[in-house]
Each structure stands twice: as C-alpha cells, then as structure tokens.
Amino acid sequence: MSPDDFELIEGYGEEEQSGDPLPDADAGSDDPLIGTGHVTELTGKYKDWFLDYASYVILERAVPHVDDGLKPVQRRILHAMRQIEDGRYNKVANIIGQTMQYHPHGDASIGDALVQLGQKNLLIDTQGNWGNILTGDGAAASRYIEARLSKFAMEVVFNPRTTEWKLSYDGRNREPITLPVKFPLLLAQGVEGIAVGLASKILPHNFNELIDASIAHLQGKGFELYPDFPTGGLIDISRYNDGIRGGIVRVRAKISKLERKGLIITELPFGQTTTSLIDSVLKANEKGKIRIRKIDDNTAGSVEIVIHLVPGTDPDITMDALYAFTDCEIPISPNACIIRDDKPCFIGVTEILKSTVDNTVELLKAELQIRLDELAEFWHYSSLEKIFIENELYEPIKLCKTEESILETIDAGLTPFRGRLRREVTHEDLVRLSNIPIKRISKFSTFKADEFIRQTEAEMDEVRSHLANIIPYTINYYRHIKKKFGAGRERKTEIRGFDTIMAAEVAVANAKLYINRAEGFIGTGLKKDEYVCDCSDIDDVIVIRKDGKYLITKVAEKQFVGKDIEFAGVFKKNDERTIYNIIYRDGAAGTTYIKRCGITGLTRDKEYNLTKGEPGSRILYLSVNPNGEAETVKVTLKPRPRVKNLIFDVEFSETDIKGKASMGNIMTRYPVHKIELKERGGSTLGGRKIWWDQAVQRLNTEGKGTYLGEFSGSDKILVLTRAGEMRLSGYELTAHFEEDMLIIRKFSPGLLFTVVYYDGEQKYHYIKRFHAEAMEKPARYFEEHPRSRFILLSEKDFPRLEIRFGGKHKKREPEIMEAADFIAVKGYKARGKRISNYEVANIMELEPVRFKQELPAEPVPEPPDETAPGDEEPKLPDGSNTGEQMSLF
C-alpha cells in the first residue's frame, strides 16, 4: 500500500470525525469514479492480478527453494527459533508469535508448519504431545507443547556470516533469503505443496544414504537414491523415474501371518494412518471383497493392527486381497518441483542432490575464507600490539595533548616496522593501539605473544590447505555429520519388487451365479433359476452354447447370452491348466469330431466358435477339467446297416491338446446316438513347474528366479527361517513366505541340513545334523529363547567349519571341524552337540574336501513362452491348419 493510500484513509477518518456529509453523486466530486459515469475495464487488471497472485503463491508459499530445501514459512520458523535460542525449550505459542514478525499470514499456518517440522524428527527437538504420524492423532494446543532447535540444526543450518538477508514484509526486521544449509535437507524431509498451476511432491529419503550419495558425487562416482519413509513399509521403485513427474512408486503395508489364522500389520504405507487404513479394510469387508471377523488396533509406539479372519479363510489370499482392494497398497506420484533462480523448475532428485552438494561446497569455502580473513586480522593486530609494546612506542605519546597528535605519533613510530606487517596500518588500528590499557602493557609477555602468533599462523596454513583441497574437506565434513548424527537413522522402508495381483483371483466370492439355460439368461439376480457357482462381482463368466459358440462376459445381475446354454462358469484369464474336452457334430448330419483345448484369454463380449462353424453343428459332449484331466467316455451310435460296433469307448488321453480354433480329430463318420461318461481320468499335463522369484518373494510359473522343481498332487515346499522355524507349504502361486527365510526347496525326506546356532539358555554354540521330515504344523529346528540366535546353515553332505575363539580365549588357535565326523545325523528335535567349551567369536563354513556321489540333478527347464498349450497348430504339408485327419471308426 502506497503513502497516498494511507493519506486517503486518514482523510476519510477525518471527514467522519468532523461530521461533514459525504458528497452527493449529483453535486459532483473530485473523485473521478463518482458522478462522472467513468467505467474502468477489469480484463487487463484481472490478468495482471492473477499472475501476481500465482507468482506469489509459487515463490513465497508452496514450493521449496533448492538451496536450503525449505518453504518460506519453514525458513521463517527456523529463523525465529534461532533468534530466541538459549538451549532451553520454548512454548510453541511463543515461537508462533516470534515467527509472525516475519510471516505475513495467520498463526494457524505457522503452527501447522511447525508441528509438521517437529514430527519429522530432524531439525526440531520436541517436548509434549506433538501428535502421532502412525495413528493420525493431532498435536496438543500450542500453549501446551514446547520445542527447541536440534543439535543437528544448530550445526548444519545456521551461519549468520554466510547468510543473505532481506527486509521482512513490513520492513521492521531482517530475514534470510535462504538459510546456509550444508546438507540435502529437501531430500531428507521431503515436501508437498500445491501452488497455482503447479504442485510439488518430493518424497523423503534416508539420512545416511543421502550422505553416501553426496560423497559419491564429490568423488565423481554414480549413485542412486530411493525414498525411505518414517512409517516403514515396502516400496516398489521400478518406475520411480528419479522423482520426476510422470514417475510412480507403489508402497505397501508390511503384513505377516499369525499362527491362529490371522494377519498382523506392523508397518504402514507412506501417507496412511492406522485409522485410514482400518477404515479402508472395513469398507472392503462391507463390499464383500474380503472376509474378516474383526480388527484390533493395538498401536502405541509401533504399529500393530491384528486382523482376525473368518474360519476357513485362506490368509495368503486375504493378504493379496488387502493389497488389491484396500489402502494397504497405494500408488504415489512424485513431482519434484523446486525454486531455483527465482523461478520454478522440474528436476530429478539426482540433480537436486548435486545442486545441494555443490552449494555446500561453496558455503564451506565461504566459511573457510571468512575464517582465514579473521585469522589474518588476529595475526595483524597481534603483531602490531607486539611491536607497539616491545618497542615502547607508547612512551612518546605522553607528551601529546590531542587525540590526533597521539595517533600521528603512533603512526610515525610504526614506520620502521611496516615491512614486518602483511597489510597497511589503518586508522582503526591506531585507535585500538591507543586504547590499550596500562595494565595490559605491564603484564605483556613476549613469549605468549609469539606463541599466539605461531598458533594463528598454523591455523591459517591449515585453513589455506582446506581451501586448496575443498573437495576432500567437504567429504570429511559429510563423514563427520554421518558419524555424529547418523546413528539410529537406518533405512526403514524395504525396497522390493511387487508382483501384479489380479483382483479377480483374490476377490472373495460374495455373490452366487444362476442360469436359465432354456431362455439364455445368466446373472446373480436369477435366484429362482439353476445355481451354478459362487463368484465375485468383478469376475468374468464363460458361457458355451450347444451350437458351439461361446463368449466371455462380466458378471451382471441379469444378462442375455443366448439360448441352449451347455456350460457356464467363472473364467480365469491366462489359466493354462484348465482344459476343455469336447465332442461335436459338424453340421446337421456331418462327421463327429473330438478335440481338447485350452481357453486362456479372449475379447470380452465377442462370440467365438469351438466347432468348424457349419450351420447345424452341435456339441454332443463337453467337460471342463481344471487340471487337464482326461476321462473315458462310452459312445453309442445310431443303428445302421453294416455297422457292427455300435458301442465303443473313447479315451480323451489319446487326443492331443491343441488350440481353441482347431477342428480336432475325426471320431466317427456315423451318427451318434448318445455319449456317456464311463470313467474319470487323471491329469495329462504332468507336474507344474515352479520357480521362486527372490525379487518379489513369490512363486511363479513364468521361469523367473530359481527353479524349485515340478510339482503335482500332494507335493510340498520346505521352508526354513532364520528364526529357527521349519514348515511345509503348498505350491499355490498365492502363497506368502517369511521375510527371514533361509531355505526354500521342494520337499524330499532325504534333504540333509547342518545347522549351527547359539543356545541362549545353555550359553554355548551347538551343531546339529538332521533330515527334513514330513510335518503337519510348523516346527522348530532349534529351541526358542530370547538370546538364542542362528549362526549358519549348510546343505552340503560333508561341511567343514572353522571355529575362531574370542574373549579370554581369543589367543587360542582356530579349529577346523568336519561336521560329519563330529556329530551323527539325528532328528530335528534334538538339541545337537556343543561345539566347544571355550568362548567362540565366530564360525565360518569352509569349502568341503569330501563329496557324496550324487545322482544327476533334475534339469532346469527353459522358461515357458507366451503361447498357451496347444495354441500352435500342427501344419499339414500344404501349410493349411485343418487338424489331424484321423478316424477311429
């Protein structure tokens, strides 16, 4: 507001006080907008005003500066706290009032920003109830909580001598343009702000990893940075894209299984609280996506949400369903926008870190140069003082009558000694010499003066060395910061690749599917018609009609799919194990064909044909086999002359699995009277080849990771964990496994393991050897005790161990142990044998010298291609794809 505006306001105030009437519009006025009919265009003003407002919000409110990583309100809070810093806690209300000297907004915005800074646990040391980022509870009122700057902030954030200043909004105070932060604070804290026309969202990163990356940049090495959240959890950074807009990360809660058919959430996805997470789980339960009995929230210092499942519910599938249908998994889209050179810029976290490190180098260089100038002044004045006192240059000034003559006398006395100085003597130097007290002169020590000058010169040499080697100096600075403040700031969020969870595969069957075969309707609302199966409201349904046509459609309440329905059921996309066994007649009176095929994926609501498509074609027999089973059927032909065998058996196992578009093989050229099931058969697909993908910690059939073997029937997977648990698991692809898993193998009773562990009860190291055994429940292969711990596990037949001793026996020579000679193979429940009575420092496994002659290992198959079984048709010599022409009769 200009001075003229103030005068106008004062004028209106005086007019009201004097009681003079306001001017009449008809009487005329000096105001050009009153009584003149003048019109002011607002279009241009609106454009200018809006741009000014947008620029203000971007530069002064929502977006952080790249140099110090702070928004203006955060910077003003820290500056205000530094102004009143005395080592003791200050009321937050007092800090807010102090900050309002610099911040032209209300106390609420300052208080919220201050609480957010305090909850980050980096720059501010808090006292009182500051809320809880885990539960979402807010902080207490500002009059009840206190804060002070942390030791880290005092050391890293402030230095008045290297700070650039500007006047505050009202011109009464000075405030920093940016604080001289010598640390990548922006990436450590993260930021989120919404301005006009743009937004900024930078995710927080790990304290120690940022320092390591800063050192790597200074050393000219490459580095990678990934987010780390205070709430822990899991993160998939495959599409992080360096934090630039367009990237995305997926974060998950950490969920594990409880012994009694329940699940427990121990870490939250970033941005969620226990309240919001529980609400999303309850909503999914109400919609029928998952089935739970109740939820207990036991969160206090750490997250503990216990989910009790309905009896009979698979915890592995429910865990996947929580990720698919609740906020246990959420996507986050980073958008790294910062202020640089007084304008917003979109850059990646790598460039932000490099810019911050380069700025730190310049700040440290400026601090060193300031210190060098200070030392030069110390040296200069100390030398002047020594010359002045040693040579008794104060004696002649006794005869001087004026201050000017005193200074001239001192200046003249210093003339012979100017060559010993490093700069000219100034007027201020002469004044300081003239003001030296007599007491100081009388107690002056030449030895102490020389010692101080030598120390000053040594420090100056050290500072010059640091300036000449500013990069190594900066690296040592970062190492000092990490050593002093890095303890307890280890990574909390685990980086892991996420598997893609198909929602339809983990959704709870919350509806029932019904069918009206004659009229051709299917849906969940036909409760008076034939029941088909349970389904979920997001499932797909496959419908096969008697004329051989089929389609895939979404589950609906009621939908027309065509009359004369032969089969309807839930369709599983990319299911290569489900095989359709079909016998159909080609045309109204044509040849009868037999075929086996899989249907893995189609366009929804588009009709396809299982027959050759001739008018009058009809399916005579159809079975759907979830594991590729091949039954035997009895075929009865219609009586015809010269046909001797009217009844014969057909085994589907003799028919190859081909593509869904193949015509199949000729079964008979004669009319068929009926076909009946004679005997059910087994699977013709063989075992299922399973791999273990360590990156996502899931089983798969796509050839990713370590090959476990071919599984079928009652085969099991053996799992051993670092915590001492051993269990058998099924080979379902939905199975989840422990994070501390040591061994995952296809179970075989002959598997031999050698385990070394420390027994917390006996306080000795033990070794045991045992074979894997079939078990119904999880078992322990060493006793559970708070101080017991796993040391090593070996699958070799003749492992060798090196035992090194410690404590009072550390001078004892290491021993080599042949495990097979030291202890026999016993049951997994046995305690084992004590390794030594001496104190053991560590135990290492060495390469064995004896080997057991083994049978050839099962070959690892090539990973499967994208073609479903039978989709590639056999070609005839002419290149046509007409099916194998084989007639049984």
Number of C-alpha atoms within 10 A of each C-alpha: 5 6 8 9 10 10 11 11 12 11 12 11 11 12 13 11 9 8 8 9 8 10 13 10 11 9 8 12 14 9 9 11 12 15 15 13 8 8 8 8 7 9 8 9 11 11 11 12 11 13 13 11 12 16 18 14 16 25 20 16 16 23 29 29 25 25 26 22 27 25 25 21 24 20 23 26 24 24 21 21 22 16 12 14 14 11 10 10 15 20 15 24 18 16 23 23 17 18 25 17 19 25 23 12 12 11 15 11 12 23 21 14 15 21 21 16 19 21 18 16 13 18 21 22 19 21 16 11 15 21 16 14 18 21 19 14 14 13 17 13 12 20 11 14 19 20 22 25 22 16 15 15 17 14 12 16 19 17 14 10 10 14 16 13 14 13 13 17 13 11 11 10 12 16 22 18 17 20 25 23 23 25 24 25 24 26 26 24 23 21 21 17 16 14 17 14 9 14 17 23 21 26 24 20 24 23 24 22 22 23 22 18 20 26 22 15 18 18 12 9 10 10 14 11 18 22 25 26 24 23 21 21 24 26 26 21 20 14 13 20 16 22 27 20 19 12 16 20 19 21 29 24 25 19 23 19 18 13 8 9 16 22 22 20 21 18 25 29 26 28 16 20 21 23 13 14 20 20 14 17 24 19 14 20 19 12 14 17 27 27 24 21 11 12 17 12 16 12 15 10 9 12 21 18 21 21 22 19 20 15 12 7 15 16 21 19 18 22 22 26 25 23 20 21 21 21 24 27 24 19 15 16 18 23 24 25 28 31 20 15 9 11 12 19 14 16 16 19 24 20 11 21 24 16 16 24 24 18 20 23 19 16 19 21 21 15 17 19 16 14 15 20 13 13 19 17 15 16 21 20 18 17 18 22 19 19 17 20 19 14 12 12 17 19 12 12 17 8 10 13 9 9 12 10 13 20 19 15 19 20 17 11 18 18 10 8 11 15 10 11 13 12 11 10 16 9 11 9 16 18 15 12 18 16 8 13 9 10 8 10 16 9 8 15 14 12 9 10 15 14 12 16 20 13 14 19 16 12 15 20 13 14 20 15 12 18 19 12 12 18 18 15 17 24 20 13 16 22 17 12 18 18 11 10 15 16 10 8 13 12 17 16 26 17 19 17 17 18 15 9 13 12 16 20 17 23 24 23 19 15 17 18 27 24 26 18 19 11 13 16 20 28 24 22 16 18 12 9 15 13 16 17 15 15 21 21 21 17 19 20 21 20 22 24 22 19 25 24 20 22 20 23 19 17 21 17 16 15 17 12 23 19 15 16 23 19 17 21 19 20 20 17 15 14 15 20 19 20 27 21 23 21 24 28 28 22 17 11 14 16 18 24 24 21 26 27 25 25 23 19 14 14 10 13 13 10 14 17 16 26 26 18 16 15 10 13 23 23 21 21 18 17 16 17 17 13 19 24 21 25 19 17 18 15 19 17 17 12 14 10 5 6 11 8 10 14 14 13 15 18 15 21 18 10 15 15 24 22 23 24 21 23 23 29 21 21 21 19 15 17 16 20 13 13 18 13 14 14 12 11 14 13 18 16 17 12 14 15 20 23 22 22 19 13 13 15 19 19 25 20 16 16 19 17 18 16 22 18 20 16 17 15 9 7 16 19 19 20 20 22 19 17 18 20 19 23 20 23 19 14 21 14 15 20 17 18 17 15 10 12 16 16 15 17 17 20 20 15 9 10 16 15 18 21 21 24 25 22 21 15 12 11 12 18 25 19 21 28 26 20 16 19 17 13 10 9 9 14 16 15 24 26 20 15 11 9 11 20 19 16 16 15 20 16 13 16 17 18 22 21 18 15 19 20 20 14 10 9 13 14 10 11 10 13 11 15 16 16 20 15 10 11 16 13 16 13 15 20 13 14 17 23 16 17 20 12 9 16 16 19 12 12 19 13 15 13 10 13 9 12 10 8 6 6 6 6 6 9 8 13 11 9 13 12 9 8 11 19 19 19 17 14 17 16 12 11 7 6 8 10 15 16 19 16 11 12 13 10 11
